[in-house]
Every structure is written in C-alpha cells, then in structure tokens.
Amino acid sequence: MASQAAYIGDDPSKDFLAPNNLGMLTVQVVRQTTPDFKPVPPPSGAKYIVKDLAGIFPIIEESLP
C-alpha cells in the first residue's frame, strides 16, 4: 500500500511526482542550500525537506502508520 511507504530523493525534477501521485510520503534531502534555494511544492516537489538523512526519521515516525 503506497500510503505506508516513503520515497526519499534529492532531485525534484525527477524524483517526487510519481510517488506523490501514488500517495506516498516524500522527503527531499538537501544537504547544501544556496541563498537562492526555493523549494518546489508538491506534486512535483517533496512533501518534506530535510538537510540530512537523520532528519527523515522523525517525519517517518509521525507520518506512517
């Protein structure tokens, strides 16, 4: 079941559209940002953005059944 899965990626141009459309939890890892960084909103962008892999765990614990 897609609602019980998470998709982790780093490139909104190719990573998040299909998982968002399937109802998956999506998380973008952005290790370095620039002053002009602008998050891409869903459905093309991830539902959550974190700065490192450790930031994923609290989101998964809160979001998945």
C-alpha positions as CSV (number, residue, x, y, z in Angstrom):
1,M,0.0,0.0,0.0
2,A,1.5,3.3,-1.1
3,S,0.3,5.2,2.0
4,Q,2.6,3.0,4.1
5,A,5.7,3.8,2.0
6,A,8.2,6.6,1.9
7,Y,10.2,7.9,-1.0
8,I,13.5,9.7,-0.3
9,G,15.2,11.6,-3.0
10,D,17.2,14.8,-3.8
11,D,16.0,15.9,-7.3
12,P,12.5,17.4,-7.6
13,S,12.9,17.4,-11.4
14,K,12.5,13.6,-11.5
15,D,12.0,12.1,-8.0
16,F,8.7,13.1,-6.5
17,L,5.9,13.5,-9.0
18,A,5.0,9.8,-9.3
19,P,5.4,8.9,-5.6
20,N,3.2,12.0,-4.6
21,N,0.6,10.9,-7.1
22,L,0.6,7.4,-5.6
23,G,0.0,8.8,-2.1
24,M,3.5,8.1,-0.8
25,L,5.3,10.1,1.9
26,T,8.0,12.1,0.0
27,V,11.1,13.6,1.5
28,Q,13.8,15.6,-0.3
29,V,17.3,15.6,1.2
30,V,19.0,19.0,0.5
31,R,22.5,18.8,2.0
32,Q,23.6,22.2,1.0
33,T,21.4,25.2,0.0
34,T,22.3,28.4,-1.7
35,P,20.8,31.8,-0.8
36,D,18.5,31.5,-3.9
37,F,17.2,28.0,-3.0
38,K,13.5,27.7,-3.5
39,P,11.7,24.5,-2.6
40,V,9.5,23.0,-5.3
41,P,5.9,22.4,-4.0
42,P,4.1,19.2,-4.4
43,P,3.1,17.4,-6.6
44,S,6.5,17.9,-8.4
45,G,8.3,18.6,-5.1
46,A,8.6,16.6,-1.9
47,K,6.1,17.0,0.9
48,Y,9.0,17.4,3.4
49,I,12.5,18.8,3.0
50,V,15.4,17.9,5.4
51,K,19.1,18.8,5.5
52,D,20.4,15.3,6.2
53,L,19.3,11.7,6.4
54,A,18.9,11.9,10.2
55,G,16.0,14.4,9.6
56,I,14.0,11.7,7.9
57,F,13.3,9.6,11.0
58,P,11.1,12.0,12.9
59,I,9.0,12.5,9.8
60,I,8.5,8.9,9.2
61,E,7.7,8.2,12.8
62,E,5.0,10.9,12.8
63,S,3.6,10.2,9.3
64,L,3.5,6.5,8.7
65,P,1.1,4.1,10.4
